[in-house]
Amino acid sequence: MNIKDTFLSLTNRTYPHGTEEQLFPILHSIVNGLQTDEFGNLFIKIGESDVMFTSHLDTATSSLSPVKHVFEENIIKTDGTTILGADDKAGVTIMLNMIQ
């Protein structure tokens, strides 16, 4: 798994609440064994710890919109026409890396 590529694939468009399932194929292609709970959340149990890591995939926007990534040195942002939605997609990317 390439962390940067995973992050870019998760942030290539905005995902308003209720559209997160469109990202599930990406997550399933990275991690085997993901399960869905009664509320539609994906999860995987690893080991016997009581520690839980959580994150979300939706973006604080009202429309599905393509995101144009802008790269400035080690910073990834947008061209300003949309939000990046990285507030928790960065967390999802880190958790996927931890799971692997």
Secondary structure, 3 states (H helix, E strand, C coil): CCHHHHHHHHCCECCCCCCHHHHHHHHHHHCCCCEECCCCCEECCCCCCCCCCCCCCCCCCCCCCECCEEEECCEEEECCCCCCCHHHHHHHHHHHHHHC
